[in-house]
Amino acid sequence: MHVLRRTTVATAVMLAAISLGACSSSGPASGPAKDRTPVDRTNWPAEVPTSGLVKGLELPLESYLPSYADQVAVDTALRTLETRCMSEYGLTVDLPRPGANPPPYSNALSIERRYGLSDRAQARKYGYGLPKQQTRSLESVEAGLSGVEVEVLTGRKKPELTPPRGAKQGEGHFGTVPEPARAEHNGKKLHQGGCAGWAKRQLKVNEEDEGFVSGLASASLSESRPLKPVRKALKSWSACMKDKGRKAADPYRAMEQGYADGDGTTKNAIALALDDIDCKKRTRLIEVWFKEESAVQKRLIEENKDPLTAVKKRMGEVLAAAEAVE
């Protein structure tokens, strides 16, 4: 999503964390979609960070992305429509309940880790990792569904997951390219893209909108990196880390080191994470980088005024359509 030039394992790890905020708000199944009991909102991510070095910071492009609360409202409507659609094929499913297992960040920009770690209290507990409960939103919606249910829901066959050679049980795995679903089920032709595709069309969800905004955000991050104030702050941060016996050119390389011997939560990773954040505070790296990137984003917004205005208009229309679903 946020693609940096010269992407490394470190940036890949960071982007994996960032992408949590852009994933579906669903998480694994925690009850039927028809359950009307209010979802516990106490663990929902704040729209604007309330702690750490990014407290109160919000990038200009964030206003063109749905808030987590709005995304939950849309996802709830989609779940209702999907469940209703599945029933027309004779299938009763309990799809994940939106908002029950929230991601750690409120949207795709994920400023909490955009410039690397920013919250010392969290780093003291988890290093470069995340609390287990905050990673549940990445679990596949399809995991608890049968093959035919996945086909009717998505319009493709359930992927077979193949562990890479030499991988231990429970470690990462790769999926084969999914094949198209059967043409019909119970005598009824499958929708294009399955019931999920049909539901999105009912709300007129434009999946290209978030990609467009995220593309601008990727550009702003890349463009701000080589600016003189950021380069100077990065150099100061690296020197600070050297004083602590660390060697890293930037926070993404530090994160790579933090994950080198495990899941980012080891004792060594925690110690590194704390040094990382302390040096950010001392050098004002995040403050400087945020200021420079904000300026780049404001320029990009001005250059893309018309398409961004259209994006925001469609956001409002989709939300209104979602709220009308019963």
Disulfide bonds with the S-S distance in Angstrom:
Cys85-Cys195 2.07
Cys240-Cys279 2.11
